[in-house]
Amino acid sequence: MKKCTTLRQALALFLVFGLLACESNPPHPASAAPGKAELQFADLQGFDRDLAGSLSSPLPKVDVAFYDRVVPSALPERLQNWMASVEAGGGTVTVVPPPSSVTPKNPMLIISAISTLWSASKMAKEYAAKALFGPAHAYDAQIILKQDDKGDSLVDRVVFVKRKK
């Protein structure tokens, strides 16, 4: 009888220590990256994680610069998804022309960029509804243009600015 009681006590202690060893808070998903105020655009899923992490952080603005030449009329689809998410959250997307006293070589390029943004495809809008793009709902976006040495307009950077509550 005493042996049975000792076995029960040992089993109870094992159970208690086993429960104490359980983690009470599950680990955070690896998908959220720490926030950075400046990012470089790369058309990869890692960029989405980095931007989501930055927009989830308490940063007032996040700048996205480009490695390559990007014309406003050919904004990468990955960024169009983020722009669609900004608009889905009630934000605005604006195109800021290059600061210059000279008229761009092709002013229709800027108009084309604006129409490209507002005619985002159905897929981009559906994609923007995904949880990853949710942090963009609290931001406005500015597409800042620059002129190259030939006078062509290029996307210099995209700036996400946190909206006032």
C-alpha positions in Angstrom: 0.0 0.0 0.0 2.8 2.4 0.9 4.5 1.6 -2.4 1.4 2.5 -4.3 1.1 5.9 -2.5 4.8 6.7 -3.2 4.2 5.8 -6.9 1.2 8.2 -7.0 3.2 11.0 -5.4 6.0 10.5 -7.9 3.5 10.5 -10.8 1.9 13.6 -9.4 5.2 15.4 -9.1 6.2 14.3 -12.6 2.9 15.7 -13.9 3.3 19.0 -12.0 6.9 19.5 -13.2 5.9 18.6 -16.7 3.2 21.2 -16.7 5.6 23.8 -15.3 8.0 23.1 -18.1 5.3 23.9 -20.7 5.7 27.3 -22.3 2.9 29.6 -21.4 3.5 32.1 -24.3 3.9 30.7 -27.7 6.8 32.0 -29.7 6.2 34.9 -32.1 6.1 33.9 -35.7 9.4 34.3 -37.6 7.5 36.3 -40.3 7.7 39.6 -38.4 11.0 41.3 -38.9 12.2 44.1 -36.6 11.3 47.5 -37.9 13.7 49.6 -40.0 13.1 53.2 -41.1 14.8 52.5 -44.4 14.5 49.5 -46.7 15.9 48.5 -50.1 13.3 47.0 -52.4 13.9 43.5 -53.7 11.1 41.7 -55.4 11.2 38.8 -52.9 8.9 37.6 -50.1 11.6 38.6 -47.6 10.9 42.3 -48.6 7.2 41.8 -47.6 8.2 40.5 -44.2 10.6 43.4 -43.7 8.1 46.0 -44.7 5.4 44.5 -42.6 7.7 44.5 -39.6 8.6 48.1 -40.2 5.0 49.2 -40.7 4.1 47.3 -37.5 6.7 49.2 -35.5 6.0 52.6 -34.0 7.9 54.4 -36.8 6.4 57.6 -38.2 7.6 56.9 -41.7 9.3 54.1 -43.7 11.4 54.9 -46.8 11.7 52.2 -49.5 14.6 52.8 -52.0 15.4 50.9 -55.1 18.4 49.0 -56.4 17.3 49.2 -60.0 15.7 51.9 -62.3 12.0 51.8 -61.8 9.7 53.8 -64.1 6.5 55.0 -62.6 4.3 53.3 -65.1 5.9 49.9 -64.3 5.8 49.8 -60.5 6.5 46.2 -59.4 3.4 44.2 -58.6 4.7 43.5 -55.1 4.6 47.3 -54.4 1.3 47.7 -56.1 -0.1 45.2 -53.5 1.2 47.4 -50.7 -0.3 50.5 -52.4 -3.7 48.7 -52.7 -3.5 47.9 -49.0 -2.8 51.5 -48.1 -6.0 52.5 -50.0 -8.0 49.6 -48.6 -7.2 51.0 -45.1 -8.5 54.4 -46.1 -5.1 55.9 -46.9 -4.0 57.9 -49.9 -1.3 57.2 -52.5 0.2 60.2 -54.1 2.8 60.7 -56.8 5.3 63.5 -56.1 6.9 64.8 -59.3 10.6 65.5 -59.4 11.7 68.8 -58.1 12.9 70.5 -61.2 12.4 73.7 -63.2 12.6 71.7 -66.4 9.5 69.9 -67.6 10.0 66.1 -67.8 10.8 64.7 -71.2 7.6 62.8 -71.2 4.9 64.2 -68.9 2.5 61.4 -69.9 4.8 59.1 -67.9 3.6 60.7 -64.6 0.0 60.5 -65.7 0.6 56.8 -66.6 2.0 56.1 -63.2 -1.1 57.6 -61.5 -3.5 55.6 -63.7 -1.4 52.4 -63.1 -1.8 52.8 -59.3 -5.5 53.4 -59.4 -6.2 50.6 -61.8 -4.7 48.0 -59.5 -5.8 44.6 -60.5 -8.4 42.5 -58.7 -5.5 40.2 -57.5 -3.7 43.1 -56.0 -6.7 44.1 -54.0 -7.3 40.5 -52.8 -3.7 40.2 -51.9 -3.8 43.4 -50.0 -6.6 42.0 -47.8 -4.2 39.3 -46.5 -2.9 39.8 -42.9 0.6 40.5 -44.0 -0.4 43.7 -45.7 -2.6 44.8 -42.7 0.0 47.2 -41.2 -0.2 49.3 -44.4 -3.8 50.3 -43.4 -2.5 52.9 -40.9 -0.3 54.6 -43.5 -0.4 56.9 -46.5 2.1 56.4 -49.3 4.0 58.8 -51.5 5.8 57.7 -54.6 8.7 60.2 -54.9 9.9 60.7 -58.5 13.3 61.9 -59.7 14.7 62.8 -63.1 17.7 61.0 -64.5 20.4 62.8 -66.6 18.3 62.1 -69.8 15.3 63.9 -68.3 13.3 60.7 -67.8 11.2 60.3 -64.6 12.1 57.4 -62.4 10.8 56.3 -59.0 13.3 57.5 -56.4 11.6 56.0 -53.4 8.3 55.1 -51.8 7.6 56.7 -48.4 5.0 55.3 -46.1 3.9 58.0 -43.7 1.8 57.0 -40.6 -1.5 58.8 -40.6 -2.6 60.8 -37.6 -5.4 59.1 -35.6 
